[in-house]
Amino acid sequence: MNNHTDSQDFEIVKLKKLILETPVEIDLTDRIMQRYGEKNMEIRKDNRRHYRVWKKTWISIASAIIFLTIITGTAFISPTMAESIKQIPGLNSIFNFANDLGLKVADEKGLFTKIDVSDTQHGLTMRATAVSFDGTRVSIGIERESLDDSQLGLIEVDNLELYINGDSIKNYAGLEDNNVSIFMSPVQNKDAMILELVDLKNQGGKVFPKKFELTLNFTTPEMKEGFKLDIPVEINTENNLVLTPNISREYDGIDFKVDKIEFTPVTTNLTTQIKIPKDKKISELYKSNRSIGYDMFDENGKKIQKISGNGWSSTGSNIQISDTRFVPFKSAPKSIIIKPYIYLYKENKKNEFLLDENGNIKVKYIPELQITLPITTK
């Protein structure tokens, strides 16, 4: 295994922490981290923050003003999708077995497209069976079939390359030092997984088209011969509710701002910005064990389950923009509460997190940074 830099070592610890927080019944931590080390994946602390966030004060300023960007109440099933649902005998898909409440909603409400796209190499078939696109994330159900699966472990893909309408997905990153975020999650069946990607429209990248062909090129640990899947993707929701709050808090040299929140039937996407003094770098927060996470609560104080997140800061920058995805609300809440926190670490042990009795990482909320957002659809 190649040696990592200190920054990469810290990212590995951070990645392991996030994997530990993944709400799945199968513990993939050691396996994923081993593969991470074997591939010597390049992660640059100063310019890229890809993290999976699952279980995861500033001085008082002007009052909050929420601007409604798109407004028609809640998001609805598109007419095209509604019509296609009528033609499908049974709606259950792989999303029904995901450890993701939003995808379960997509399955229940028919906010996905059933597909049958496959490729076979030497008796091993990789098949895409469902795709959901709500404007914030593209989720694809991948299933594996084999004539002899006695030696097959949990489904995995390697050497993944993605193309949108024939163009490399890197073209959608917008900036050279950023990358489109890709997430892979197991489901209850070891021969299935969810592959997910999100655009970087809130981080300087290009928005995904509402309709496109997504090409996946990849190998698997069992089969080094490449697979290719051409997957039709079309947005399954419309009239998503998008708010652009003008509210921020400042505390202890940190300026925290909520840029945007988008409500879809499948996802609640929160876009935030962290700014520190110009003579400092965002990476210094992480190296000083002051990395910041966020929890979201509804008006009744109920914590909303996290799905995933990704953030980006250019090299040497004092600003980081992040998108954190949560499960959807059943209906538009009257207000939401954003509670930033820092992770707690073991004393005198660099990069070792404090865990509670259930193995969850302990955090400390920063009440001075807390923001309450009234939600209005008028």
Secondary structure, DSSP 8 states (H G I E B T S, - for coil): -----HHHHHHHHHHHHHHHT---SS--HHHHHHHHHHHT----TTT-EEE--S-------S---EEEEE-SSS-EE-HHHHHHHHTSS----GGGGBS-HHHHHHHHHT-SEEEEEEEEETTEEEEEEEEEE-SS-EEEEEEEEES--TT--S---EEEEEEETTEEGGGGS-STT---EEEEEEBSSTTEEEEEEE--TTTT-----SEEEEEEEEE-SS--S-EEEEEEEE--EES-EEEEE-EEEEETTEEEEEEEEEE-SS-EEEEEEEE--TTS-HHHHHHTT--EEEEEEETTS-B--EEEEEEE--TT-SEEEEEEEE---SS--SEEEEEEEEE-B-TT-TT-B-B-TTS-B-EEE-GGG-EEEE----
